[in-house]
Amino acid sequence: MKIIGVTLIAVLLASCGGSSGGSGGDNPRDVTDGGGSGVLGTITMSGNDTAVLGTQLVVGAARSAAATATNAAHVVMVDQGSRVTELMGVLVPEPRDPSNTFVFIALEDNGPQIANGISMIVVKNGAEYRYACTQPVTPSSDPQCGAGAVDLDLTTRTLALDDALVWDDDTGSELVLNGTVRW
């Protein structure tokens, strides 16, 4: 399970797609929203961990990168007040409050085996909670998001979640995600 989360997060760190740099506005797939002052969408969560995490992730900023020869197309989303910038071709989340934040990464068409995937880190009072899932083309033993549960479309800049299941990398606890984000 941890391999999936680490693999999906690695896309963030190794991404070479996107723009020539800067903190916003120079990439047609970029919405930094002036430091995350607005709302691009809300992801609702249900499951046992919501007692600690809350029931909503309010997305205030997002930035996406097209697929390259070595990386899947993906979007990085963060909370209100935080930003996603680009540094030398790598999408970098910049949290407003590192002790209470989230970073949500959704993948599109990650090779011949994975259709879509999610990796997310939610930080509450300094404690990290890591969740991940994949939507494989063929059944596998990896934690699966659910058939059709993750619809990422970078052309329309839309992520739609319909009962997507993500699992905590440490405890195996499950969250169900729903909502639409447009950037």
Biotite code that builds the C-alpha atoms (Angstrom):
import biotite.structure as struc

atoms = struc.array([
    struc.Atom([0.000, 0.000, 0.000], chain_id="A", res_id=1, res_name="MET", atom_name="CA", element="C"),
    struc.Atom([2.758, 2.452, 0.895], chain_id="A", res_id=2, res_name="LYS", atom_name="CA", element="C"),
    struc.Atom([4.361, 1.803, -2.495], chain_id="A", res_id=3, res_name="ILE", atom_name="CA", element="C"),
    struc.Atom([1.281, 3.172, -4.246], chain_id="A", res_id=4, res_name="ILE", atom_name="CA", element="C"),
    struc.Atom([1.283, 6.348, -2.163], chain_id="A", res_id=5, res_name="GLY", atom_name="CA", element="C"),
    struc.Atom([4.999, 6.855, -2.614], chain_id="A", res_id=6, res_name="VAL", atom_name="CA", element="C"),
    struc.Atom([4.731, 6.170, -6.352], chain_id="A", res_id=7, res_name="THR", atom_name="CA", element="C"),
    struc.Atom([1.896, 8.652, -6.806], chain_id="A", res_id=8, res_name="LEU", atom_name="CA", element="C"),
    struc.Atom([3.644, 11.323, -4.722], chain_id="A", res_id=9, res_name="ILE", atom_name="CA", element="C"),
    struc.Atom([6.811, 10.716, -6.770], chain_id="A", res_id=10, res_name="ALA", atom_name="CA", element="C"),
    struc.Atom([4.943, 12.026, -9.812], chain_id="A", res_id=11, res_name="VAL", atom_name="CA", element="C"),
    struc.Atom([4.757, 15.363, -8.030], chain_id="A", res_id=12, res_name="LEU", atom_name="CA", element="C"),
    struc.Atom([8.466, 15.391, -7.361], chain_id="A", res_id=13, res_name="LEU", atom_name="CA", element="C"),
    struc.Atom([9.587, 14.170, -10.779], chain_id="A", res_id=14, res_name="ALA", atom_name="CA", element="C"),
    struc.Atom([7.111, 15.955, -13.043], chain_id="A", res_id=15, res_name="SER", atom_name="CA", element="C"),
    struc.Atom([8.645, 17.676, -16.033], chain_id="A", res_id=16, res_name="CYS", atom_name="CA", element="C"),
    struc.Atom([5.436, 18.874, -17.705], chain_id="A", res_id=17, res_name="GLY", atom_name="CA", element="C"),
    struc.Atom([3.889, 22.285, -17.441], chain_id="A", res_id=18, res_name="GLY", atom_name="CA", element="C"),
    struc.Atom([5.175, 25.780, -17.933], chain_id="A", res_id=19, res_name="SER", atom_name="CA", element="C"),
    struc.Atom([8.455, 27.604, -17.945], chain_id="A", res_id=20, res_name="SER", atom_name="CA", element="C"),
    struc.Atom([8.217, 28.541, -14.274], chain_id="A", res_id=21, res_name="GLY", atom_name="CA", element="C"),
    struc.Atom([6.792, 31.249, -12.086], chain_id="A", res_id=22, res_name="GLY", atom_name="CA", element="C"),
    struc.Atom([4.111, 31.253, -9.478], chain_id="A", res_id=23, res_name="SER", atom_name="CA", element="C"),
    struc.Atom([1.032, 31.480, -11.603], chain_id="A", res_id=24, res_name="GLY", atom_name="CA", element="C"),
    struc.Atom([-0.658, 32.610, -14.740], chain_id="A", res_id=25, res_name="GLY", atom_name="CA", element="C"),
    struc.Atom([2.010, 31.441, -17.202], chain_id="A", res_id=26, res_name="ASP", atom_name="CA", element="C"),
    struc.Atom([0.603, 27.936, -17.612], chain_id="A", res_id=27, res_name="ASN", atom_name="CA", element="C"),
    struc.Atom([-2.794, 27.609, -19.314], chain_id="A", res_id=28, res_name="PRO", atom_name="CA", element="C"),
    struc.Atom([-3.567, 24.690, -16.971], chain_id="A", res_id=29, res_name="ARG", atom_name="CA", element="C"),
    struc.Atom([-2.664, 26.696, -13.879], chain_id="A", res_id=30, res_name="ASP", atom_name="CA", element="C"),
    struc.Atom([-4.894, 28.333, -11.329], chain_id="A", res_id=31, res_name="VAL", atom_name="CA", element="C"),
    struc.Atom([-3.069, 29.509, -8.250], chain_id="A", res_id=32, res_name="THR", atom_name="CA", element="C"),
    struc.Atom([-5.966, 31.802, -7.431], chain_id="A", res_id=33, res_name="ASP", atom_name="CA", element="C"),
    struc.Atom([-3.788, 34.525, -5.953], chain_id="A", res_id=34, res_name="GLY", atom_name="CA", element="C"),
    struc.Atom([-2.537, 32.332, -3.143], chain_id="A", res_id=35, res_name="GLY", atom_name="CA", element="C"),
    struc.Atom([-5.681, 30.254, -2.814], chain_id="A", res_id=36, res_name="GLY", atom_name="CA", element="C"),
    struc.Atom([-8.139, 32.965, -1.775], chain_id="A", res_id=37, res_name="SER", atom_name="CA", element="C"),
    struc.Atom([-11.093, 31.437, -3.632], chain_id="A", res_id=38, res_name="GLY", atom_name="CA", element="C"),
    struc.Atom([-12.776, 28.042, -3.807], chain_id="A", res_id=39, res_name="VAL", atom_name="CA", element="C"),
    struc.Atom([-12.296, 25.788, -6.827], chain_id="A", res_id=40, res_name="LEU", atom_name="CA", element="C"),
    struc.Atom([-14.422, 22.993, -5.382], chain_id="A", res_id=41, res_name="GLY", atom_name="CA", element="C"),
    struc.Atom([-15.092, 20.885, -2.322], chain_id="A", res_id=42, res_name="THR", atom_name="CA", element="C"),
    struc.Atom([-14.268, 17.225, -1.801], chain_id="A", res_id=43, res_name="ILE", atom_name="CA", element="C"),
    struc.Atom([-16.522, 15.627, 0.802], chain_id="A", res_id=44, res_name="THR", atom_name="CA", element="C"),
    struc.Atom([-15.197, 12.757, 2.872], chain_id="A", res_id=45, res_name="MET", atom_name="CA", element="C"),
    struc.Atom([-16.936, 10.042, 4.840], chain_id="A", res_id=46, res_name="SER", atom_name="CA", element="C"),
    struc.Atom([-15.445, 7.302, 6.982], chain_id="A", res_id=47, res_name="GLY", atom_name="CA", element="C"),
    struc.Atom([-14.045, 6.754, 10.471], chain_id="A", res_id=48, res_name="ASN", atom_name="CA", element="C"),
    struc.Atom([-11.104, 9.142, 10.042], chain_id="A", res_id=49, res_name="ASP", atom_name="CA", element="C"),
    struc.Atom([-13.415, 12.124, 9.516], chain_id="A", res_id=50, res_name="THR", atom_name="CA", element="C"),
    struc.Atom([-13.663, 12.376, 13.311], chain_id="A", res_id=51, res_name="ALA", atom_name="CA", element="C"),
    struc.Atom([-10.093, 13.729, 13.150], chain_id="A", res_id=52, res_name="VAL", atom_name="CA", element="C"),
    struc.Atom([-9.890, 15.090, 9.588], chain_id="A", res_id=53, res_name="LEU", atom_name="CA", element="C"),
    struc.Atom([-13.307, 16.678, 9.190], chain_id="A", res_id=54, res_name="GLY", atom_name="CA", element="C"),
    struc.Atom([-15.713, 15.971, 6.361], chain_id="A", res_id=55, res_name="THR", atom_name="CA", element="C"),
    struc.Atom([-14.501, 18.403, 3.669], chain_id="A", res_id=56, res_name="GLN", atom_name="CA", element="C"),
    struc.Atom([-11.397, 19.372, 1.748], chain_id="A", res_id=57, res_name="LEU", atom_name="CA", element="C"),
    struc.Atom([-11.969, 22.863, 0.317], chain_id="A", res_id=58, res_name="VAL", atom_name="CA", element="C"),
    struc.Atom([-9.693, 23.281, -2.703], chain_id="A", res_id=59, res_name="VAL", atom_name="CA", element="C"),
    struc.Atom([-8.310, 26.797, -3.011], chain_id="A", res_id=60, res_name="GLY", atom_name="CA", element="C"),
    struc.Atom([-5.557, 26.304, -5.602], chain_id="A", res_id=61, res_name="ALA", atom_name="CA", element="C"),
    struc.Atom([-4.648, 23.787, -8.285], chain_id="A", res_id=62, res_name="ALA", atom_name="CA", element="C"),
    struc.Atom([-2.076, 23.289, -10.977], chain_id="A", res_id=63, res_name="ARG", atom_name="CA", element="C"),
    struc.Atom([-1.798, 20.540, -13.567], chain_id="A", res_id=64, res_name="SER", atom_name="CA", element="C"),
    struc.Atom([0.897, 19.075, -15.776], chain_id="A", res_id=65, res_name="ALA", atom_name="CA", element="C"),
    struc.Atom([0.475, 17.263, -19.068], chain_id="A", res_id=66, res_name="ALA", atom_name="CA", element="C"),
    struc.Atom([1.824, 13.761, -19.578], chain_id="A", res_id=67, res_name="ALA", atom_name="CA", element="C"),
    struc.Atom([5.434, 13.369, -20.627], chain_id="A", res_id=68, res_name="THR", atom_name="CA", element="C"),
    struc.Atom([7.362, 10.349, -21.843], chain_id="A", res_id=69, res_name="ALA", atom_name="CA", element="C"),
    struc.Atom([8.079, 9.408, -18.234], chain_id="A", res_id=70, res_name="THR", atom_name="CA", element="C"),
    struc.Atom([5.211, 10.875, -16.191], chain_id="A", res_id=71, res_name="ASN", atom_name="CA", element="C"),
    struc.Atom([1.452, 10.662, -16.149], chain_id="A", res_id=72, res_name="ALA", atom_name="CA", element="C"),
    struc.Atom([-0.711, 13.734, -16.526], chain_id="A", res_id=73, res_name="ALA", atom_name="CA", element="C"),
    struc.Atom([-1.697, 14.951, -13.087], chain_id="A", res_id=74, res_name="HIS", atom_name="CA", element="C"),
    struc.Atom([-3.139, 17.768, -11.015], chain_id="A", res_id=75, res_name="VAL", atom_name="CA", element="C"),
    struc.Atom([-1.941, 18.982, -7.621], chain_id="A", res_id=76, res_name="VAL", atom_name="CA", element="C"),
    struc.Atom([-4.575, 20.630, -5.402], chain_id="A", res_id=77, res_name="MET", atom_name="CA", element="C"),
    struc.Atom([-4.190, 22.361, -2.041], chain_id="A", res_id=78, res_name="VAL", atom_name="CA", element="C"),
    struc.Atom([-6.300, 24.079, 0.597], chain_id="A", res_id=79, res_name="ASP", atom_name="CA", element="C"),
    struc.Atom([-7.438, 27.708, 0.686], chain_id="A", res_id=80, res_name="GLN", atom_name="CA", element="C"),
    struc.Atom([-4.578, 30.076, 1.389], chain_id="A", res_id=81, res_name="GLY", atom_name="CA", element="C"),
    struc.Atom([-1.959, 27.637, 0.080], chain_id="A", res_id=82, res_name="SER", atom_name="CA", element="C"),
    struc.Atom([-0.455, 27.675, -3.426], chain_id="A", res_id=83, res_name="ARG", atom_name="CA", element="C"),
    struc.Atom([0.962, 25.348, -6.039], chain_id="A", res_id=84, res_name="VAL", atom_name="CA", element="C"),
    struc.Atom([3.950, 26.781, -7.879], chain_id="A", res_id=85, res_name="THR", atom_name="CA", element="C"),
    struc.Atom([6.426, 25.397, -10.342], chain_id="A", res_id=86, res_name="GLU", atom_name="CA", element="C"),
    struc.Atom([10.146, 25.240, -9.786], chain_id="A", res_id=87, res_name="LEU", atom_name="CA", element="C"),
    struc.Atom([12.317, 24.020, -12.660], chain_id="A", res_id=88, res_name="MET", atom_name="CA", element="C"),
    struc.Atom([9.461, 21.976, -14.141], chain_id="A", res_id=89, res_name="GLY", atom_name="CA", element="C"),
    struc.Atom([8.326, 20.449, -10.818], chain_id="A", res_id=90, res_name="VAL", atom_name="CA", element="C"),
    struc.Atom([4.947, 21.254, -9.274], chain_id="A", res_id=91, res_name="LEU", atom_name="CA", element="C"),
    struc.Atom([5.534, 22.317, -5.674], chain_id="A", res_id=92, res_name="VAL", atom_name="CA", element="C"),
    struc.Atom([2.821, 22.745, -3.024], chain_id="A", res_id=93, res_name="PRO", atom_name="CA", element="C"),
    struc.Atom([3.410, 25.744, -0.741], chain_id="A", res_id=94, res_name="GLU", atom_name="CA", element="C"),
    struc.Atom([1.210, 25.362, 2.349], chain_id="A", res_id=95, res_name="PRO", atom_name="CA", element="C"),
    struc.Atom([0.019, 28.441, 4.205], chain_id="A", res_id=96, res_name="ARG", atom_name="CA", element="C"),
    struc.Atom([-0.039, 26.474, 7.471], chain_id="A", res_id=97, res_name="ASP", atom_name="CA", element="C"),
    struc.Atom([2.136, 23.315, 7.299], chain_id="A", res_id=98, res_name="PRO", atom_name="CA", element="C"),
    struc.Atom([0.501, 21.999, 10.504], chain_id="A", res_id=99, res_name="SER", atom_name="CA", element="C"),
    struc.Atom([-3.023, 22.088, 8.997], chain_id="A", res_id=100, res_name="ASN", atom_name="CA", element="C"),
    struc.Atom([-3.128, 21.546, 5.253], chain_id="A", res_id=101, res_name="THR", atom_name="CA", element="C"),
    struc.Atom([-3.684, 19.007, 2.506], chain_id="A", res_id=102, res_name="PHE", atom_name="CA", element="C"),
    struc.Atom([-2.071, 18.080, -0.792], chain_id="A", res_id=103, res_name="VAL", atom_name="CA", element="C"),
    struc.Atom([-4.277, 16.111, -3.196], chain_id="A", res_id=104, res_name="PHE", atom_name="CA", element="C"),
    struc.Atom([-2.787, 14.597, -6.365], chain_id="A", res_id=105, res_name="ILE", atom_name="CA", element="C"),
    struc.Atom([-4.902, 12.938, -9.041], chain_id="A", res_id=106, res_name="ALA", atom_name="CA", element="C"),
    struc.Atom([-3.327, 11.025, -11.947], chain_id="A", res_id=107, res_name="LEU", atom_name="CA", element="C"),
    struc.Atom([-4.698, 10.464, -15.421], chain_id="A", res_id=108, res_name="GLU", atom_name="CA", element="C"),
    struc.Atom([-3.717, 7.479, -17.573], chain_id="A", res_id=109, res_name="ASP", atom_name="CA", element="C"),
    struc.Atom([-0.655, 6.326, -15.665], chain_id="A", res_id=110, res_name="ASN", atom_name="CA", element="C"),
    struc.Atom([0.593, 3.788, -18.196], chain_id="A", res_id=111, res_name="GLY", atom_name="CA", element="C"),
    struc.Atom([-0.916, 0.576, -19.536], chain_id="A", res_id=112, res_name="PRO", atom_name="CA", element="C"),
    struc.Atom([-1.888, -0.814, -16.106], chain_id="A", res_id=113, res_name="GLN", atom_name="CA", element="C"),
    struc.Atom([-3.349, 2.185, -14.233], chain_id="A", res_id=114, res_name="ILE", atom_name="CA", element="C"),
    struc.Atom([-6.181, 4.307, -15.631], chain_id="A", res_id=115, res_name="ALA", atom_name="CA", element="C"),
    struc.Atom([-6.335, 6.861, -12.782], chain_id="A", res_id=116, res_name="ASN", atom_name="CA", element="C"),
    struc.Atom([-5.148, 7.245, -9.215], chain_id="A", res_id=117, res_name="GLY", atom_name="CA", element="C"),
    struc.Atom([-5.227, 9.423, -6.110], chain_id="A", res_id=118, res_name="ILE", atom_name="CA", element="C"),
    struc.Atom([-2.584, 10.209, -3.536], chain_id="A", res_id=119, res_name="SER", atom_name="CA", element="C"),
    struc.Atom([-3.328, 12.649, -0.760], chain_id="A", res_id=120, res_name="MET", atom_name="CA", element="C"),
    struc.Atom([-1.804, 13.847, 2.464], chain_id="A", res_id=121, res_name="ILE", atom_name="CA", element="C"),
    struc.Atom([-3.946, 15.564, 5.065], chain_id="A", res_id=122, res_name="VAL", atom_name="CA", element="C"),
    struc.Atom([-2.132, 17.266, 7.948], chain_id="A", res_id=123, res_name="VAL", atom_name="CA", element="C"),
    struc.Atom([-4.117, 18.034, 11.106], chain_id="A", res_id=124, res_name="LYS", atom_name="CA", element="C"),
    struc.Atom([-2.388, 19.624, 14.084], chain_id="A", res_id=125, res_name="ASN", atom_name="CA", element="C"),
    struc.Atom([0.955, 18.478, 12.693], chain_id="A", res_id=126, res_name="GLY", atom_name="CA", element="C"),
    struc.Atom([-0.054, 14.799, 12.270], chain_id="A", res_id=127, res_name="ALA", atom_name="CA", element="C"),
    struc.Atom([0.095, 13.425, 8.695], chain_id="A", res_id=128, res_name="GLU", atom_name="CA", element="C"),
    struc.Atom([-2.543, 11.104, 7.279], chain_id="A", res_id=129, res_name="TYR", atom_name="CA", element="C"),
    struc.Atom([-1.640, 9.568, 3.900], chain_id="A", res_id=130, res_name="ARG", atom_name="CA", element="C"),
    struc.Atom([-4.207, 7.995, 1.576], chain_id="A", res_id=131, res_name="TYR", atom_name="CA", element="C"),
    struc.Atom([-3.966, 6.455, -1.874], chain_id="A", res_id=132, res_name="ALA", atom_name="CA", element="C"),
    struc.Atom([-5.770, 4.340, -4.430], chain_id="A", res_id=133, res_name="CYS", atom_name="CA", element="C"),
    struc.Atom([-5.500, 3.323, -8.053], chain_id="A", res_id=134, res_name="THR", atom_name="CA", element="C"),
    struc.Atom([-8.074, 2.639, -10.723], chain_id="A", res_id=135, res_name="GLN", atom_name="CA", element="C"),
    struc.Atom([-6.376, -0.199, -12.613], chain_id="A", res_id=136, res_name="PRO", atom_name="CA", element="C"),
    struc.Atom([-7.190, -1.144, -16.159], chain_id="A", res_id=137, res_name="VAL", atom_name="CA", element="C"),
    struc.Atom([-7.193, -4.789, -15.046], chain_id="A", res_id=138, res_name="THR", atom_name="CA", element="C"),
    struc.Atom([-8.011, -6.066, -11.536], chain_id="A", res_id=139, res_name="PRO", atom_name="CA", element="C"),
    struc.Atom([-5.109, -6.150, -9.078], chain_id="A", res_id=140, res_name="SER", atom_name="CA", element="C"),
    struc.Atom([-4.456, -6.534, -5.367], chain_id="A", res_id=141, res_name="SER", atom_name="CA", element="C"),
    struc.Atom([-3.577, -2.828, -4.978], chain_id="A", res_id=142, res_name="ASP", atom_name="CA", element="C"),
    struc.Atom([-6.123, -0.634, -3.156], chain_id="A", res_id=143, res_name="PRO", atom_name="CA", element="C"),
    struc.Atom([-8.606, 0.345, -5.819], chain_id="A", res_id=144, res_name="GLN", atom_name="CA", element="C"),
    struc.Atom([-10.522, 3.625, -6.093], chain_id="A", res_id=145, res_name="CYS", atom_name="CA", element="C"),
    struc.Atom([-13.600, 1.953, -7.557], chain_id="A", res_id=146, res_name="GLY", atom_name="CA", element="C"),
    struc.Atom([-14.734, 1.556, -11.146], chain_id="A", res_id=147, res_name="ALA", atom_name="CA", element="C"),
    struc.Atom([-15.430, 4.972, -12.642], chain_id="A", res_id=148, res_name="GLY", atom_name="CA", element="C"),
    struc.Atom([-14.959, 6.658, -9.261], chain_id="A", res_id=149, res_name="ALA", atom_name="CA", element="C"),
    struc.Atom([-12.177, 9.020, -10.443], chain_id="A", res_id=150, res_name="VAL", atom_name="CA", element="C"),
    struc.Atom([-12.715, 11.091, -13.564], chain_id="A", res_id=151, res_name="ASP", atom_name="CA", element="C"),
    struc.Atom([-9.825, 13.459, -14.227], chain_id="A", res_id=152, res_name="LEU", atom_name="CA", element="C"),
    struc.Atom([-10.045, 15.486, -17.424], chain_id="A", res_id=153, res_name="ASP", atom_name="CA", element="C"),
    struc.Atom([-7.154, 17.901, -17.928], chain_id="A", res_id=154, res_name="LEU", atom_name="CA", element="C"),
    struc.Atom([-8.687, 19.273, -21.144], chain_id="A", res_id=155, res_name="THR", atom_name="CA", element="C"),
    struc.Atom([-11.744, 20.605, -19.305], chain_id="A", res_id=156, res_name="THR", atom_name="CA", element="C"),
    struc.Atom([-9.740, 21.064, -16.075], chain_id="A", res_id=157, res_name="ARG", atom_name="CA", element="C"),
    struc.Atom([-12.190, 19.007, -14.060], chain_id="A", res_id=158, res_name="THR", atom_name="CA", element="C"),
    struc.Atom([-11.838, 16.324, -11.410], chain_id="A", res_id=159, res_name="LEU", atom_name="CA", element="C"),
    struc.Atom([-15.024, 14.443, -10.519], chain_id="A", res_id=160, res_name="ALA", atom_name="CA", element="C"),
    struc.Atom([-15.083, 11.947, -7.642], chain_id="A", res_id=161, res_name="LEU", atom_name="CA", element="C"),
    struc.Atom([-18.012, 9.554, -7.282], chain_id="A", res_id=162, res_name="ASP", atom_name="CA", element="C"),
    struc.Atom([-17.645, 7.363, -4.179], chain_id="A", res_id=163, res_name="ASP", atom_name="CA", element="C"),
    struc.Atom([-13.876, 7.075, -4.695], chain_id="A", res_id=164, res_name="ALA", atom_name="CA", element="C"),
    struc.Atom([-12.284, 4.874, -2.031], chain_id="A", res_id=165, res_name="LEU", atom_name="CA", element="C"),
    struc.Atom([-8.875, 5.795, -0.615], chain_id="A", res_id=166, res_name="VAL", atom_name="CA", element="C"),
    struc.Atom([-6.965, 3.901, 2.063], chain_id="A", res_id=167, res_name="TRP", atom_name="CA", element="C"),
    struc.Atom([-4.695, 5.165, 4.829], chain_id="A", res_id=168, res_name="ASP", atom_name="CA", element="C"),
    struc.Atom([-1.163, 3.935, 4.116], chain_id="A", res_id=169, res_name="ASP", atom_name="CA", element="C"),
    struc.Atom([-0.519, 3.062, 7.788], chain_id="A", res_id=170, res_name="ASP", atom_name="CA", element="C"),
    struc.Atom([-3.824, 1.855, 9.210], chain_id="A", res_id=171, res_name="THR", atom_name="CA", element="C"),
    struc.Atom([-5.753, 0.688, 6.151], chain_id="A", res_id=172, res_name="GLY", atom_name="CA", element="C"),
    struc.Atom([-8.656, 2.916, 7.218], chain_id="A", res_id=173, res_name="SER", atom_name="CA", element="C"),
    struc.Atom([-10.922, 3.843, 4.324], chain_id="A", res_id=174, res_name="GLU", atom_name="CA", element="C"),
    struc.Atom([-12.356, 7.195, 3.235], chain_id="A", res_id=175, res_name="LEU", atom_name="CA", element="C"),
    struc.Atom([-15.040, 7.716, 0.605], chain_id="A", res_id=176, res_name="VAL", atom_name="CA", element="C"),
    struc.Atom([-14.568, 10.852, -1.521], chain_id="A", res_id=177, res_name="LEU", atom_name="CA", element="C"),
    struc.Atom([-17.155, 12.764, -3.547], chain_id="A", res_id=178, res_name="ASN", atom_name="CA", element="C"),
    struc.Atom([-17.200, 16.125, -5.264], chain_id="A", res_id=179, res_name="GLY", atom_name="CA", element="C"),
    struc.Atom([-16.148, 18.124, -8.296], chain_id="A", res_id=180, res_name="THR", atom_name="CA", element="C"),
    struc.Atom([-13.216, 20.505, -8.612], chain_id="A", res_id=181, res_name="VAL", atom_name="CA", element="C"),
    struc.Atom([-12.701, 22.849, -11.582], chain_id="A", res_id=182, res_name="ARG", atom_name="CA", element="C"),
    struc.Atom([-9.556, 24.883, -12.067], chain_id="A", res_id=183, res_name="TRP", atom_name="CA", element="C"),
])
